[in-house]
């Protein structure tokens, strides 16, 4: 899948695929809030509220134009 040009998934960039961020994830709302703020600011990513690790936004990943195949939380290509 790496480097393969694909169309974006048919969902808003604000909504990650459930396989990447399940609906019952205890930190889901905080993660979505941080992601939405980063998207609105045009930032490439945000620090994960639980781990502090840098997480790329769906907007940044969409601008790359390809899926890297690494299982990104906000991958805009996964169906």
N, CA, C and O atoms as a CHARMM CRD file, in Angstrom:
* protein
*
  316
    1    1 UNK  N      0.81700  -1.18700   0.00000 PROA 1      0.00000
    2    1 UNK  CA     0.00000   0.00000   0.00000 PROA 1      0.00000
    3    1 UNK  C      0.86400   1.25400   0.00000 PROA 1      0.00000
    4    1 UNK  O      0.37700   2.30800  -0.41100 PROA 1      0.00000
    5    2 UNK  N      2.06000   1.20100   0.41800 PROA 2      0.00000
    6    2 UNK  CA     2.93900   2.34900   0.52800 PROA 2      0.00000
    7    2 UNK  C      3.12500   3.04400  -0.81600 PROA 2      0.00000
    8    2 UNK  O      3.46400   2.41100  -1.81500 PROA 2      0.00000
    9    3 UNK  N      2.89200   4.38200  -0.82400 PROA 3      0.00000
   10    3 UNK  CA     3.08800   5.16200  -2.02400 PROA 3      0.00000
   11    3 UNK  C      1.99100   5.03000  -3.05500 PROA 3      0.00000
   12    3 UNK  O      2.06100   5.66400  -4.10900 PROA 3      0.00000
   13    4 UNK  N      0.98900   4.23400  -2.78700 PROA 4      0.00000
   14    4 UNK  CA    -0.09600   3.99000  -3.73600 PROA 4      0.00000
   15    4 UNK  C     -1.09000   5.15000  -3.70200 PROA 4      0.00000
   16    4 UNK  O     -1.61300   5.48700  -2.64000 PROA 4      0.00000
   17    5 UNK  N     -1.34900   5.75700  -4.85300 PROA 5      0.00000
   18    5 UNK  CA    -2.33500   6.83200  -4.92800 PROA 5      0.00000
   19    5 UNK  C     -3.73200   6.22000  -4.82300 PROA 5      0.00000
   20    5 UNK  O     -4.08800   5.30500  -5.56600 PROA 5      0.00000
   21    6 UNK  N     -4.50300   6.74600  -3.89200 PROA 6      0.00000
   22    6 UNK  CA    -5.85800   6.25400  -3.67700 PROA 6      0.00000
   23    6 UNK  C     -6.77400   7.42600  -3.41600 PROA 6      0.00000
   24    6 UNK  O     -6.31300   8.47500  -2.96500 PROA 6      0.00000
   25    7 UNK  N     -8.07000   7.27700  -3.68800 PROA 7      0.00000
   26    7 UNK  CA    -8.99900   8.34900  -3.33700 PROA 7      0.00000
   27    7 UNK  C     -9.20400   8.37900  -1.82600 PROA 7      0.00000
   28    7 UNK  O     -9.00500   7.37600  -1.14200 PROA 7      0.00000
   29    8 UNK  N     -9.60100   9.53100  -1.32000 PROA 8      0.00000
   30    8 UNK  CA    -9.90200   9.64900   0.10500 PROA 8      0.00000
   31    8 UNK  C    -11.15000   8.82700   0.42800 PROA 8      0.00000
   32    8 UNK  O    -12.01300   8.62700  -0.42600 PROA 8      0.00000
   33    9 UNK  N    -11.23000   8.36100   1.65600 PROA 9      0.00000
   34    9 UNK  CA   -12.40400   7.61700   2.12200 PROA 9      0.00000
   35    9 UNK  C    -13.61600   8.55100   2.14700 PROA 9      0.00000
   36    9 UNK  O    -13.47500   9.77000   2.24800 PROA 9      0.00000
   37   10 UNK  N    -14.78300   7.96900   2.05500 PROA 10     0.00000
   38   10 UNK  CA   -16.03500   8.73500   2.02300 PROA 10     0.00000
   39   10 UNK  C    -16.51100   9.04900   3.43800 PROA 10     0.00000
   40   10 UNK  O    -17.56200   8.57800   3.87200 PROA 10     0.00000
   41   11 UNK  N    -15.71800   9.85400   4.15200 PROA 11     0.00000
   42   11 UNK  CA   -16.10600  10.32400   5.48900 PROA 11     0.00000
   43   11 UNK  C    -15.35400  11.62900   5.73500 PROA 11     0.00000
   44   11 UNK  O    -14.33200  11.88200   5.09800 PROA 11     0.00000
   45   12 UNK  N    -15.84900  12.45900   6.65200 PROA 12     0.00000
   46   12 UNK  CA   -15.15800  13.72500   6.92700 PROA 12     0.00000
   47   12 UNK  C    -13.75700  13.48800   7.49900 PROA 12     0.00000
   48   12 UNK  O    -13.51600  12.48000   8.16400 PROA 12     0.00000
   49   13 UNK  N    -12.84400  14.41200   7.24000 PROA 13     0.00000
   50   13 UNK  CA   -11.48900  14.29600   7.77500 PROA 13     0.00000
   51   13 UNK  C    -11.48100  14.32300   9.30800 PROA 13     0.00000
   52   13 UNK  O    -10.50700  13.90000   9.93000 PROA 13     0.00000
   53   14 UNK  N    -12.54700  14.81000   9.90600 PROA 14     0.00000
   54   14 UNK  CA   -12.63800  14.87400  11.36500 PROA 14     0.00000
   55   14 UNK  C    -12.99600  13.53500  11.99400 PROA 14     0.00000
   56   14 UNK  O    -12.90200  13.37900  13.21200 PROA 14     0.00000
   57   15 UNK  N    -13.40500  12.56800  11.17700 PROA 15     0.00000
   58   15 UNK  CA   -13.87100  11.27500  11.69900 PROA 15     0.00000
   59   15 UNK  C    -12.92700  10.14600  11.31400 PROA 15     0.00000
   60   15 UNK  O    -12.91100   9.73100  10.15500 PROA 15     0.00000
   61   16 UNK  N    -12.13800   9.63900  12.26200 PROA 16     0.00000
   62   16 UNK  CA   -11.25000   8.51700  11.94500 PROA 16     0.00000
   63   16 UNK  C    -12.03200   7.21300  11.76500 PROA 16     0.00000
   64   16 UNK  O    -13.12800   7.05400  12.30100 PROA 16     0.00000
   65   17 UNK  N    -11.45800   6.29700  11.01300 PROA 17     0.00000
   66   17 UNK  CA   -12.08400   4.99000  10.82400 PROA 17     0.00000
   67   17 UNK  C    -12.14400   4.28900  12.18200 PROA 17     0.00000
   68   17 UNK  O    -11.18900   4.37600  12.95400 PROA 17     0.00000
   69   18 UNK  N    -13.25000   3.59100  12.49300 PROA 18     0.00000
   70   18 UNK  CA   -13.37900   2.92200  13.79300 PROA 18     0.00000
   71   18 UNK  C    -12.28500   1.89000  14.08200 PROA 18     0.00000
   72   18 UNK  O    -12.01700   1.58100  15.24300 PROA 18     0.00000
   73   19 UNK  N    -11.66100   1.36500  13.04700 PROA 19     0.00000
   74   19 UNK  CA   -10.58200   0.40900  13.30500 PROA 19     0.00000
   75   19 UNK  C     -9.32400   1.11500  13.81600 PROA 19     0.00000
   76   19 UNK  O     -8.44500   0.47700  14.39500 PROA 19     0.00000
   77   20 UNK  N     -9.24000   2.41900  13.60500 PROA 20     0.00000
   78   20 UNK  CA    -8.07200   3.19000  14.03400 PROA 20     0.00000
   79   20 UNK  C     -8.31800   3.91400  15.35500 PROA 20     0.00000
   80   20 UNK  O     -7.38700   4.14400  16.12600 PROA 20     0.00000
   81   21 UNK  N     -9.58400   4.27400  15.61400 PROA 21     0.00000
   82   21 UNK  CA    -9.97100   4.89800  16.88800 PROA 21     0.00000
   83   21 UNK  C    -11.39100   4.43800  17.20000 PROA 21     0.00000
   84   21 UNK  O    -12.36000   5.07300  16.78500 PROA 21     0.00000
   85   22 UNK  N    -11.51000   3.33100  17.93400 PROA 22     0.00000
   86   22 UNK  CA   -12.83600   2.75000  18.20500 PROA 22     0.00000
   87   22 UNK  C    -13.76300   3.72000  18.95700 PROA 22     0.00000
   88   22 UNK  O    -13.30700   4.57800  19.71300 PROA 22     0.00000
   89   23 UNK  N    -15.04500   3.56100  18.73400 PROA 23     0.00000
   90   23 UNK  CA   -16.04600   4.40400  19.38300 PROA 23     0.00000
   91   23 UNK  C    -15.98600   4.28400  20.90900 PROA 23     0.00000
   92   23 UNK  O    -16.32000   5.23400  21.61700 PROA 23     0.00000
   93   24 UNK  N    -15.56500   3.12900  21.41400 PROA 24     0.00000
   94   24 UNK  CA   -15.52700   2.92500  22.86900 PROA 24     0.00000
   95   24 UNK  C    -14.15800   3.22500  23.48500 PROA 24     0.00000
   96   24 UNK  O    -13.93900   2.92500  24.65900 PROA 24     0.00000
   97   25 UNK  N    -13.24200   3.80500  22.72400 PROA 25     0.00000
   98   25 UNK  CA   -11.92300   4.16600  23.26200 PROA 25     0.00000
   99   25 UNK  C    -12.12600   5.20000  24.36400 PROA 25     0.00000
  100   25 UNK  O    -12.80100   6.20400  24.13500 PROA 25     0.00000
  101   26 UNK  N    -11.56600   4.98800  25.55000 PROA 26     0.00000
  102   26 UNK  CA   -11.80700   5.90300  26.67000 PROA 26     0.00000
  103   26 UNK  C    -11.34900   7.34100  26.42900 PROA 26     0.00000
  104   26 UNK  O    -11.91700   8.26200  27.01600 PROA 26     0.00000
  105   27 UNK  N    -10.36100   7.55800  25.60100 PROA 27     0.00000
  106   27 UNK  CA    -9.87400   8.91000  25.33800 PROA 27     0.00000
  107   27 UNK  C    -10.36600   9.49000  24.03100 PROA 27     0.00000
  108   27 UNK  O     -9.85900  10.51800  23.58100 PROA 27     0.00000
  109   28 UNK  N    -11.34800   8.84800  23.41000 PROA 28     0.00000
  110   28 UNK  CA   -11.80000   9.24400  22.07100 PROA 28     0.00000
  111   28 UNK  C    -12.16900  10.72100  21.97500 PROA 28     0.00000
  112   28 UNK  O    -11.71400  11.40600  21.05900 PROA 28     0.00000
  113   29 UNK  N    -12.97700  11.22100  22.89100 PROA 29     0.00000
  114   29 UNK  CA   -13.44300  12.60900  22.78200 PROA 29     0.00000
  115   29 UNK  C    -12.28800  13.59400  22.90300 PROA 29     0.00000
  116   29 UNK  O    -12.23400  14.57700  22.16300 PROA 29     0.00000
  117   30 UNK  N    -11.37700  13.34700  23.81400 PROA 30     0.00000
  118   30 UNK  CA   -10.20500  14.23200  23.94000 PROA 30     0.00000
  119   30 UNK  C     -9.34300  14.19600  22.69000 PROA 30     0.00000
  120   30 UNK  O     -8.85900  15.23100  22.23200 PROA 30     0.00000
  121   31 UNK  N     -9.15300  13.01300  22.14400 PROA 31     0.00000
  122   31 UNK  CA    -8.36000  12.85400  20.92200 PROA 31     0.00000
  123   31 UNK  C     -9.02000  13.60500  19.76900 PROA 31     0.00000
  124   31 UNK  O     -8.34800  14.32600  19.03100 PROA 31     0.00000
  125   32 UNK  N    -10.33300  13.43900  19.61200 PROA 32     0.00000
  126   32 UNK  CA   -11.04400  14.11500  18.53100 PROA 32     0.00000
  127   32 UNK  C    -11.00500  15.63200  18.69300 PROA 32     0.00000
  128   32 UNK  O    -10.92500  16.36000  17.70400 PROA 32     0.00000
  129   33 UNK  N    -11.06000  16.10700  19.92700 PROA 33     0.00000
  130   33 UNK  CA   -10.98000  17.54200  20.19100 PROA 33     0.00000
  131   33 UNK  C     -9.60800  18.08800  19.79200 PROA 33     0.00000
  132   33 UNK  O     -9.51300  19.13100  19.14600 PROA 33     0.00000
  133   34 UNK  N     -8.55300  17.38000  20.17900 PROA 34     0.00000
  134   34 UNK  CA    -7.19100  17.79300  19.82000 PROA 34     0.00000
  135   34 UNK  C     -6.99700  17.75200  18.30300 PROA 34     0.00000
  136   34 UNK  O     -6.39900  18.65800  17.72200 PROA 34     0.00000
  137   35 UNK  N     -7.50200  16.69900  17.67300 PROA 35     0.00000
  138   35 UNK  CA    -7.38300  16.55900  16.22600 PROA 35     0.00000
  139   35 UNK  C     -8.11600  17.69400  15.51900 PROA 35     0.00000
  140   35 UNK  O     -7.57300  18.29600  14.59300 PROA 35     0.00000
  141   36 UNK  N     -9.33600  17.99300  15.94200 PROA 36     0.00000
  142   36 UNK  CA   -10.12300  19.05700  15.31000 PROA 36     0.00000
  143   36 UNK  C     -9.42300  20.40900  15.44400 PROA 36     0.00000
  144   36 UNK  O     -9.42100  21.20200  14.50200 PROA 36     0.00000
  145   37 UNK  N     -8.83600  20.67000  16.59500 PROA 37     0.00000
  146   37 UNK  CA    -8.12100  21.93600  16.79500 PROA 37     0.00000
  147   37 UNK  C     -6.90900  22.02200  15.87000 PROA 37     0.00000
  148   37 UNK  O     -6.64000  23.07700  15.29500 PROA 37     0.00000
  149   38 UNK  N     -6.18500  20.92600  15.72700 PROA 38     0.00000
  150   38 UNK  CA    -5.01800  20.90500  14.83600 PROA 38     0.00000
  151   38 UNK  C     -5.44600  21.07200  13.38000 PROA 38     0.00000
  152   38 UNK  O     -4.79100  21.78000  12.61500 PROA 38     0.00000
  153   39 UNK  N     -6.54100  20.42600  13.00000 PROA 39     0.00000
  154   39 UNK  CA    -7.06000  20.57800  11.63200 PROA 39     0.00000
  155   39 UNK  C     -7.43200  22.03400  11.35700 PROA 39     0.00000
  156   39 UNK  O     -7.06800  22.59300  10.32200 PROA 39     0.00000
  157   40 UNK  N     -8.15700  22.63800  12.29200 PROA 40     0.00000
  158   40 UNK  CA    -8.60200  24.02300  12.12100 PROA 40     0.00000
  159   40 UNK  C     -7.42200  24.98600  12.02200 PROA 40     0.00000
  160   40 UNK  O     -7.49000  25.97900  11.29800 PROA 40     0.00000
  161   41 UNK  N     -6.35600  24.69900  12.73700 PROA 41     0.00000
  162   41 UNK  CA    -5.16800  25.55200  12.72300 PROA 41     0.00000
  163   41 UNK  C     -4.26600  25.26900  11.51800 PROA 41     0.00000
  164   41 UNK  O     -3.32500  26.01700  11.25400 PROA 41     0.00000
  165   42 UNK  N     -4.55400  24.19300  10.79200 PROA 42     0.00000
  166   42 UNK  CA    -3.71800  23.81900   9.66000 PROA 42     0.00000
  167   42 UNK  C     -2.41000  23.16900  10.07600 PROA 42     0.00000
  168   42 UNK  O     -1.45900  23.10900   9.29700 PROA 42     0.00000
  169   43 UNK  N     -2.36900  22.68200  11.30900 PROA 43     0.00000
  170   43 UNK  CA    -1.16300  22.02500  11.82700 PROA 43     0.00000
  171   43 UNK  C     -1.00600  20.62900  11.23700 PROA 43     0.00000
  172   43 UNK  O     -1.98800  19.99500  10.85000 PROA 43     0.00000
  173   44 UNK  N      0.22000  20.16300  11.17300 PROA 44     0.00000
  174   44 UNK  CA     0.50300  18.82200  10.66100 PROA 44     0.00000
  175   44 UNK  C      0.04700  17.74900  11.63800 PROA 44     0.00000
  176   44 UNK  O     -0.25300  16.62900  11.22400 PROA 44     0.00000
  177   45 UNK  N     -0.01000  18.06500  12.90800 PROA 45     0.00000
  178   45 UNK  CA    -0.39100  17.07500  13.90000 PROA 45     0.00000
  179   45 UNK  C     -0.59100  17.69500  15.25900 PROA 45     0.00000
  180   45 UNK  O     -0.64900  18.91600  15.40000 PROA 45     0.00000
  181   46 UNK  N     -0.69700  16.83800  16.26200 PROA 46     0.00000
  182   46 UNK  CA    -0.93800  17.26700  17.64300 PROA 46     0.00000
  183   46 UNK  C     -0.32400  16.24100  18.57900 PROA 46     0.00000
  184   46 UNK  O     -0.13400  15.08900  18.19000 PROA 46     0.00000
  185   47 UNK  N     -0.00800  16.63800  19.80800 PROA 47     0.00000
  186   47 UNK  CA     0.48200  15.65500  20.77600 PROA 47     0.00000
  187   47 UNK  C     -0.68800  14.82100  21.30800 PROA 47     0.00000
  188   47 UNK  O     -1.70700  15.37000  21.72800 PROA 47     0.00000
  189   48 UNK  N     -0.53900  13.52500  21.28800 PROA 48     0.00000
  190   48 UNK  CA    -1.57700  12.63900  21.81100 PROA 48     0.00000
  191   48 UNK  C     -1.81100  12.97900  23.28200 PROA 48     0.00000
  192   48 UNK  O     -0.85500  13.06100  24.05200 PROA 48     0.00000
  193   49 UNK  N     -3.08300  13.18100  23.68800 PROA 49     0.00000
  194   49 UNK  CA    -3.35500  13.56300  25.06800 PROA 49     0.00000
  195   49 UNK  C     -2.94500  12.51600  26.10900 PROA 49     0.00000
  196   49 UNK  O     -2.73600  12.85500  27.27400 PROA 49     0.00000
  197   50 UNK  N     -2.83200  11.26300  25.70500 PROA 50     0.00000
  198   50 UNK  CA    -2.47600  10.21200  26.66400 PROA 50     0.00000
  199   50 UNK  C     -0.98100   9.91500  26.69100 PROA 50     0.00000
  200   50 UNK  O     -0.40700   9.70400  27.75900 PROA 50     0.00000
  201   51 UNK  N     -0.35100   9.89600  25.52100 PROA 51     0.00000
  202   51 UNK  CA     1.05400   9.47700  25.45400 PROA 51     0.00000
  203   51 UNK  C      2.03000  10.61400  25.19500 PROA 51     0.00000
  204   51 UNK  O      3.22000  10.48700  25.48100 PROA 51     0.00000
  205   52 UNK  N      1.53200  11.72900  24.65300 PROA 52     0.00000
  206   52 UNK  CA     2.40100  12.83300  24.28500 PROA 52     0.00000
  207   52 UNK  C      3.08200  12.64400  22.94200 PROA 52     0.00000
  208   52 UNK  O      3.78500  13.54100  22.47600 PROA 52     0.00000
  209   53 UNK  N      2.88700  11.49000  22.30900 PROA 53     0.00000
  210   53 UNK  CA     3.47700  11.24400  20.99600 PROA 53     0.00000
  211   53 UNK  C      2.80200  12.13000  19.94100 PROA 53     0.00000
  212   53 UNK  O      1.61800  12.44700  20.05900 PROA 53     0.00000
  213   54 UNK  N      3.55200  12.52300  18.92100 PROA 54     0.00000
  214   54 UNK  CA     3.02400  13.37400  17.86000 PROA 54     0.00000
  215   54 UNK  C      2.19200  12.52200  16.90700 PROA 54     0.00000
  216   54 UNK  O      2.66400  11.50100  16.40600 PROA 54     0.00000
  217   55 UNK  N      0.94300  12.94900  16.65600 PROA 55     0.00000
  218   55 UNK  CA     0.01100  12.22600  15.79000 PROA 55     0.00000
  219   55 UNK  C     -0.32200  13.12100  14.59700 PROA 55     0.00000
  220   55 UNK  O     -0.72500  14.26900  14.78000 PROA 55     0.00000
  221   56 UNK  N     -0.15800  12.61000  13.39200 PROA 56     0.00000
  222   56 UNK  CA    -0.45900  13.37300  12.18500 PROA 56     0.00000
  223   56 UNK  C     -1.96100  13.51100  11.98800 PROA 56     0.00000
  224   56 UNK  O     -2.72200  12.59200  12.28900 PROA 56     0.00000
  225   57 UNK  N     -2.38100  14.66500  11.48100 PROA 57     0.00000
  226   57 UNK  CA    -3.80300  14.88600  11.21900 PROA 57     0.00000
  227   57 UNK  C     -4.20800  14.28400   9.87800 PROA 57     0.00000
  228   57 UNK  O     -3.37000  14.01900   9.01600 PROA 57     0.00000
  229   58 UNK  N     -5.50200  14.07800   9.72500 PROA 58     0.00000
  230   58 UNK  CA    -6.03600  13.58900   8.45800 PROA 58     0.00000
  231   58 UNK  C     -5.77500  14.59900   7.34900 PROA 58     0.00000
  232   58 UNK  O     -5.54700  14.21400   6.20200 PROA 58     0.00000
  233   59 UNK  N     -5.80500  15.88500   7.67600 PROA 59     0.00000
  234   59 UNK  CA    -5.53000  16.91300   6.67700 PROA 59     0.00000
  235   59 UNK  C     -4.11800  16.81500   6.13600 PROA 59     0.00000
  236   59 UNK  O     -3.90900  16.88300   4.92500 PROA 59     0.00000
  237   60 UNK  N     -3.15200  16.65700   7.01800 PROA 60     0.00000
  238   60 UNK  CA    -1.76500  16.50900   6.59300 PROA 60     0.00000
  239   60 UNK  C     -1.59900  15.26200   5.73100 PROA 60     0.00000
  240   60 UNK  O     -0.96600  15.30100   4.67600 PROA 60     0.00000
  241   61 UNK  N     -2.17400  14.16000   6.19300 PROA 61     0.00000
  242   61 UNK  CA    -2.05100  12.89800   5.45600 PROA 61     0.00000
  243   61 UNK  C     -2.73000  12.98200   4.08800 PROA 61     0.00000
  244   61 UNK  O     -2.22900  12.41500   3.11700 PROA 61     0.00000
  245   62 UNK  N     -3.85800  13.68100   4.00100 PROA 62     0.00000
  246   62 UNK  CA    -4.55500  13.84100   2.72600 PROA 62     0.00000
  247   62 UNK  C     -3.71600  14.67900   1.75400 PROA 62     0.00000
  248   62 UNK  O     -3.66900  14.38300   0.56000 PROA 62     0.00000
  249   63 UNK  N     -3.05700  15.72100   2.26400 PROA 63     0.00000
  250   63 UNK  CA    -2.21900  16.56700   1.41000 PROA 63     0.00000
  251   63 UNK  C     -1.01800  15.80400   0.85500 PROA 63     0.00000
  252   63 UNK  O     -0.49100  16.16000  -0.19900 PROA 63     0.00000
  253   64 UNK  N     -0.58000  14.75500   1.56100 PROA 64     0.00000
  254   64 UNK  CA     0.53600  13.93500   1.06400 PROA 64     0.00000
  255   64 UNK  C      0.14800  13.22900  -0.23400 PROA 64     0.00000
  256   64 UNK  O      0.99300  12.99100  -1.09700 PROA 64     0.00000
  257   65 UNK  N     -1.12700  12.89900  -0.36400 PROA 65     0.00000
  258   65 UNK  CA    -1.61900  12.30000  -1.59600 PROA 65     0.00000
  259   65 UNK  C     -1.51000  10.79100  -1.68900 PROA 65     0.00000
  260   65 UNK  O     -1.99700  10.19300  -2.64800 PROA 65     0.00000
  261   66 UNK  N     -0.87800  10.16800  -0.70800 PROA 66     0.00000
  262   66 UNK  CA    -0.74200   8.71100  -0.72000 PROA 66     0.00000
  263   66 UNK  C     -0.86200   8.16400   0.69400 PROA 66     0.00000
  264   66 UNK  O     -0.66400   8.87500   1.67900 PROA 66     0.00000
  265   67 UNK  N     -1.18900   6.89200   0.76300 PROA 67     0.00000
  266   67 UNK  CA    -1.21000   6.18700   2.04300 PROA 67     0.00000
  267   67 UNK  C      0.16600   5.57000   2.26900 PROA 67     0.00000
  268   67 UNK  O      0.72700   4.94500   1.37000 PROA 67     0.00000
  269   68 UNK  N      0.70200   5.74700   3.46300 PROA 68     0.00000
  270   68 UNK  CA     2.03100   5.19300   3.75500 PROA 68     0.00000
  271   68 UNK  C      1.94600   3.74300   4.22500 PROA 68     0.00000
  272   68 UNK  O      2.95400   3.03700   4.24200 PROA 68     0.00000
  273   69 UNK  N      0.73000   3.28800   4.61300 PROA 69     0.00000
  274   69 UNK  CA     0.55400   1.91000   5.04300 PROA 69     0.00000
  275   69 UNK  C      1.02300   1.61900   6.45200 PROA 69     0.00000
  276   69 UNK  O      1.20100   0.45500   6.81200 PROA 69     0.00000
  277   70 UNK  N      1.22700   2.64900   7.26000 PROA 70     0.00000
  278   70 UNK  CA     1.73500   2.44900   8.62800 PROA 70     0.00000
  279   70 UNK  C      0.65600   2.42000   9.70200 PROA 70     0.00000
  280   70 UNK  O      0.97000   2.33000  10.88900 PROA 70     0.00000
  281   71 UNK  N     -0.59200   2.49400   9.30800 PROA 71     0.00000
  282   71 UNK  CA    -1.67100   2.39000  10.28500 PROA 71     0.00000
  283   71 UNK  C     -1.95200   3.67100  11.04500 PROA 71     0.00000
  284   71 UNK  O     -2.33000   3.62200  12.21500 PROA 71     0.00000
  285   72 UNK  N     -1.77800   4.80500  10.41000 PROA 72     0.00000
  286   72 UNK  CA    -1.99400   6.09500  11.07400 PROA 72     0.00000
  287   72 UNK  C     -3.41600   6.19700  11.63000 PROA 72     0.00000
  288   72 UNK  O     -4.38000   5.76300  10.99900 PROA 72     0.00000
  289   73 UNK  N     -3.52000   6.77500  12.81400 PROA 73     0.00000
  290   73 UNK  CA    -4.81200   6.91200  13.50100 PROA 73     0.00000
  291   73 UNK  C     -5.82500   7.64900  12.64100 PROA 73     0.00000
  292   73 UNK  O     -6.98500   7.24200  12.58200 PROA 73     0.00000
  293   74 UNK  N     -5.42200   8.71400  11.97800 PROA 74     0.00000
  294   74 UNK  CA    -6.34900   9.55300  11.22400 PROA 74     0.00000
  295   74 UNK  C     -6.19900   9.37500   9.71100 PROA 74     0.00000
  296   74 UNK  O     -6.48400  10.29800   8.94700 PROA 74     0.00000
  297   75 UNK  N     -5.75900   8.20700   9.28200 PROA 75     0.00000
  298   75 UNK  CA    -5.55900   7.95900   7.84400 PROA 75     0.00000
  299   75 UNK  C     -6.85600   8.24900   7.08900 PROA 75     0.00000
  300   75 UNK  O     -7.88800   7.64300   7.37500 PROA 75     0.00000
  301   76 UNK  N     -6.80800   9.17100   6.12600 PROA 76     0.00000
  302   76 UNK  CA    -8.02200   9.50800   5.37400 PROA 76     0.00000
  303   76 UNK  C     -8.28400   8.56900   4.20900 PROA 76     0.00000
  304   76 UNK  O     -9.23300   8.77000   3.45100 PROA 76     0.00000
  305   77 UNK  N     -7.45900   7.55000   4.06000 PROA 77     0.00000
  306   77 UNK  CA    -7.60400   6.64100   2.92700 PROA 77     0.00000
  307   77 UNK  C     -8.26500   5.31100   3.30300 PROA 77     0.00000
  308   77 UNK  O     -8.88400   4.67400   2.45100 PROA 77     0.00000
  309   78 UNK  N     -8.14500   4.88800   4.54700 PROA 78     0.00000
  310   78 UNK  CA    -8.67100   3.59100   4.95300 PROA 78     0.00000
  311   78 UNK  C    -10.19900   3.59700   4.91000 PROA 78     0.00000
  312   78 UNK  O    -10.84000   4.52700   5.40100 PROA 78     0.00000
  313   79 UNK  N    -10.76300   2.56700   4.32700 PROA 79     0.00000
  314   79 UNK  CA   -12.22600   2.41900   4.22500 PROA 79     0.00000
  315   79 UNK  C    -12.74900   1.55500   5.33500 PROA 79     0.00000
  316   79 UNK  O    -13.95400   1.31700   5.41600 PROA 79     0.00000
